[in-house]
Amino acid sequence: MELCVQDLAVSIRNTPIVQGVSLHAGSQEVIGIIGPNGSGKSTLLKAVYRVLKPSGGAVLLDGKALSSMSLRESAQSLGVMAQTNEFSFDFSVEKMVRMGRTPYKGLLERDNAEDDRLVAEAMERTGITALRERSFSTLSGGEKQRVLIARALAQQTEVLILDEPTNHLDIQYQLQLMELVKSCGRTVVAAIHDLNLAAAYCDRLYAMKGGRIAGSGTPRELLTPSFLRELYQVEAEVSDGADGGIRIFFRAAGK
């Protein structure tokens, strides 16, 4: 399933935050969105997954406007892991993951064997099976991230929207999660803070600055020392890795 963002604009309290953003994620592509804090990455993603209403432009799934779909219909196509999650009630880890099956259920419909299988598989793939009876509120930040990824996987959508998915995770789980995202066979759009992770796992990148797209391309095309200087105001060295990818090293400007 393809996701297209066309000339999207988002304003909050009459202040433009995202202006004229267009991007495209082809079927089963992993697309990274990078940029400094305050560049509009999270606001853009919130408009894509319908938490914020755009003031202009459109979001399309396989050519169909997301705004024309019911929330239930879009939730069957678009899975989300947001950067912050606040819950009024305390649920077990397993119940949190089972929430991913909600878009497929009638009002009083119970989970079936297929739901059980998908939930168990999602917990196994994210390494949280042993936590299934734990209260979500008692988990560490990294454990919560893995639960939320499992919930998105259990939702079985063709598109995943991830906002800083590796936030709070130890290095081991950062790599495992990005391997999982890369291999899950879904279209993925993810805001990513770590440029080396973005370079290693994303097919293409879009860079944001000041609420607009500042550049796009493959990691090798986009992540050049001159562009990184312009985007982040830092000096960077970009070298080839043994795996054929690139590695980025930073130092403060003027050093």
C-alpha positions as CSV (number, residue, x, y, z in Angstrom):
1,M,0.0,0.0,0.0
2,E,1.3,3.4,-1.0
3,L,1.1,6.5,1.2
4,C,1.2,10.0,-0.3
5,V,1.2,13.3,1.5
6,Q,0.3,16.2,-0.8
7,D,1.0,19.8,0.0
8,L,0.1,19.3,3.6
9,A,-0.2,22.2,6.0
10,V,-0.9,22.2,9.7
11,S,-1.6,25.2,12.0
12,I,-1.9,25.1,15.8
13,R,-3.7,28.1,17.4
14,N,-3.4,29.9,14.0
15,T,0.4,29.4,14.0
16,P,1.7,27.5,10.9
17,I,3.7,24.5,12.0
18,V,3.9,22.4,8.8
19,Q,3.8,24.2,5.5
20,G,3.4,22.6,2.0
21,V,4.9,19.2,2.8
22,S,4.7,16.5,0.2
23,L,6.2,13.0,0.4
24,H,5.7,9.5,-0.9
25,A,6.2,6.1,0.6
26,G,5.9,3.3,-1.9
27,S,4.6,-0.2,-1.1
28,Q,6.8,-1.8,1.6
29,E,9.3,1.1,1.6
30,V,10.8,2.3,4.9
31,I,10.8,6.1,4.8
32,G,12.6,8.1,7.4
33,I,11.8,11.7,8.4
34,I,14.8,13.5,10.0
35,G,15.4,17.0,11.2
36,P,16.2,19.0,14.3
37,N,13.8,19.3,17.2
38,G,10.9,21.7,16.4
39,S,11.2,21.1,12.7
40,G,7.6,19.7,12.5
41,K,8.2,16.0,12.3
42,S,5.8,14.9,15.0
43,T,3.2,17.5,13.9
44,L,3.3,16.1,10.4
45,L,2.9,12.5,11.5
46,K,0.0,13.5,13.8
47,A,-1.8,15.0,10.8
48,V,-1.1,11.8,8.8
49,Y,-2.7,9.6,11.5
50,R,-5.6,12.0,12.1
51,V,-4.8,13.3,15.6
52,L,-4.5,16.8,14.1
53,K,-6.6,18.1,11.3
54,P,-4.7,19.6,8.4
55,S,-5.4,23.2,7.4
56,G,-4.5,22.3,3.8
57,G,-3.4,19.4,1.5
58,A,-4.3,15.7,1.7
59,V,-3.1,12.3,2.8
60,L,-3.8,9.4,0.4
61,L,-3.7,5.7,0.9
62,D,-3.4,4.0,-2.5
63,G,-4.9,7.1,-4.0
64,K,-7.9,7.3,-1.6
65,A,-8.1,10.4,0.7
66,L,-7.7,9.4,4.3
67,S,-10.2,12.1,5.3
68,S,-12.9,10.2,3.3
69,M,-12.5,7.1,5.4
70,S,-14.1,6.3,8.7
71,L,-11.8,6.2,11.7
72,R,-12.4,2.4,11.8
73,E,-11.5,2.0,8.2
74,S,-8.3,4.0,8.4
75,A,-7.3,2.1,11.6
76,Q,-7.5,-1.1,9.5
77,S,-5.0,0.3,7.1
78,L,-2.8,2.6,9.2
79,G,-1.0,1.4,12.4
80,V,0.5,4.0,14.7
81,M,3.2,4.2,17.4
82,A,3.1,7.7,18.8
83,Q,5.9,9.4,20.6
84,T,4.0,9.9,23.8
85,N,1.1,7.8,25.2
86,E,-0.9,8.6,28.2
87,F,-3.6,6.2,29.5
88,S,-6.3,6.9,32.0
89,F,-6.5,3.3,33.0
90,D,-3.8,0.8,33.8
91,F,-3.8,-2.3,31.6
92,S,-1.7,-5.4,31.5
93,V,0.9,-5.7,28.7
94,E,-1.2,-8.3,27.0
95,K,-4.3,-6.1,27.1
96,M,-2.3,-3.2,25.7
97,V,-1.2,-5.4,22.7
98,R,-4.8,-6.7,22.2
99,M,-5.9,-3.1,21.7
100,G,-4.4,-3.5,18.2
101,R,-7.2,-5.9,17.3
102,T,-9.9,-3.3,18.2
103,P,-10.5,-1.9,14.7
104,Y,-11.7,-5.4,13.6
105,K,-14.2,-6.0,16.4
106,G,-17.9,-5.3,16.8
107,L,-19.1,-3.6,19.9
108,L,-19.3,-6.7,22.1
109,E,-17.3,-9.1,19.9
110,R,-14.8,-11.2,21.8
111,D,-11.3,-12.1,20.6
112,N,-11.0,-15.3,18.7
113,A,-8.2,-17.8,18.0
114,E,-6.7,-15.7,15.2
115,D,-6.6,-12.6,17.5
116,D,-4.8,-14.8,20.1
117,R,-2.3,-15.9,17.5
118,L,-1.5,-12.4,16.3
119,V,-1.2,-11.0,19.8
120,A,1.1,-13.8,20.9
121,E,3.2,-13.4,17.7
122,A,3.6,-9.7,18.1
123,M,4.7,-10.1,21.7
124,E,7.2,-12.8,20.7
125,R,8.6,-10.7,17.9
126,T,9.2,-7.7,20.2
127,G,10.6,-9.8,23.1
128,I,7.8,-9.0,25.7
129,T,6.1,-12.3,26.2
130,A,7.6,-12.6,29.7
131,L,6.0,-9.2,30.5
132,R,2.5,-10.2,29.4
133,E,0.9,-10.0,32.9
134,R,2.9,-6.9,34.0
135,S,1.1,-3.6,34.5
136,F,2.0,-1.2,31.7
137,S,2.5,1.6,34.1
138,T,5.2,-0.3,35.9
139,L,7.4,-0.8,32.8
140,S,10.5,1.2,31.9
141,G,10.4,3.6,29.0
142,G,12.1,1.1,26.7
143,E,9.7,-1.7,27.7
144,K,6.8,0.6,27.0
145,Q,8.2,1.3,23.6
146,R,8.3,-2.4,22.8
147,V,4.7,-2.9,24.0
148,L,3.5,-0.1,21.7
149,I,5.4,-1.5,18.8
150,A,3.8,-4.9,19.5
151,R,0.3,-3.3,19.6
152,A,1.0,-1.7,16.2
153,L,2.2,-5.1,14.7
154,A,-0.9,-6.9,16.1
155,Q,-3.1,-4.3,14.3
156,Q,-2.0,-6.0,11.0
157,T,-2.1,-2.9,8.9
158,E,-0.3,-2.4,5.6
159,V,1.1,1.0,6.7
160,L,2.9,1.8,9.9
161,I,3.5,5.3,11.2
162,L,6.3,5.5,13.9
163,D,7.2,8.6,15.8
164,E,10.7,8.2,17.3
165,P,10.3,4.4,17.6
166,T,13.8,3.8,19.2
167,N,13.3,6.5,21.9
168,H,14.2,5.1,25.4
169,L,15.5,1.8,23.9
170,D,18.9,0.3,24.8
171,I,21.2,-0.2,21.7
172,Q,20.4,-3.9,21.6
173,Y,16.6,-3.2,21.3
174,Q,17.1,-0.2,18.9
175,L,18.8,-2.6,16.4
176,Q,16.3,-5.4,17.0
177,L,13.4,-3.0,16.5
178,M,14.8,-1.5,13.3
179,E,15.5,-5.0,12.0
180,L,11.9,-5.9,12.7
181,V,10.6,-2.8,11.0
182,K,12.7,-3.4,8.0
183,S,11.7,-7.0,7.7
184,C,7.9,-6.7,8.5
185,G,6.9,-6.3,4.8
186,R,4.9,-3.1,5.4
187,T,5.1,0.4,4.2
188,V,6.7,2.4,7.1
189,V,7.0,6.1,7.7
190,A,9.1,6.9,10.8
191,A,10.5,10.0,12.4
192,I,14.0,9.0,13.5
193,H,16.4,11.0,15.6
194,D,19.5,8.7,15.2
195,L,20.9,9.4,11.7
196,N,23.0,6.3,11.7
197,L,19.9,4.1,12.3
198,A,18.1,6.1,9.6
199,A,21.0,5.5,7.2
200,A,21.2,1.8,8.0
201,Y,17.5,0.9,7.8
202,C,15.6,3.5,5.6
203,D,15.2,3.2,1.9
204,R,14.8,7.0,1.5
205,L,14.8,10.0,3.8
206,Y,13.0,13.3,4.0
207,A,14.6,16.1,6.0
208,M,12.5,18.7,7.6
209,K,13.5,22.2,8.8
210,G,11.1,25.0,9.8
211,G,8.0,23.0,9.0
212,R,9.1,22.4,5.4
213,I,10.9,19.7,3.4
214,A,14.6,20.7,3.3
215,G,15.8,17.8,1.2
216,S,15.1,14.2,0.2
217,G,16.9,11.2,-1.2
218,T,18.6,8.0,-0.3
219,P,20.7,8.1,2.8
220,R,23.9,8.3,0.8
221,E,22.5,11.0,-1.5
222,L,21.1,13.2,1.3
223,L,23.4,12.8,4.3
224,T,26.4,14.7,3.1
225,P,28.6,16.9,5.3
226,S,27.4,20.1,3.7
227,F,23.7,19.2,4.0
228,L,24.1,18.1,7.6
229,R,25.9,21.4,8.4
230,E,22.9,23.3,6.9
231,L,20.3,21.1,8.6
232,Y,21.8,20.7,12.1
233,Q,24.5,23.4,12.3
234,V,27.2,20.8,13.1
235,E,30.2,19.5,11.4
236,A,30.0,15.8,10.2
237,E,32.2,13.2,8.7
238,V,30.5,10.6,6.5
239,S,32.4,7.4,5.7
240,D,31.7,4.0,4.2
241,G,30.9,1.1,6.4
242,A,31.9,-2.5,5.9
243,D,28.3,-3.4,5.1
244,G,28.2,-1.0,2.1
245,G,26.3,1.6,4.1
246,I,27.5,4.9,5.5
247,R,28.5,6.0,9.0
248,I,28.2,9.5,10.3
249,F,30.4,11.1,13.0
250,F,29.6,14.5,14.5
251,R,31.7,17.3,16.0
252,A,30.7,20.7,17.2
253,A,31.0,23.5,14.6
254,G,34.4,25.1,14.6
255,K,36.2,22.1,16.1
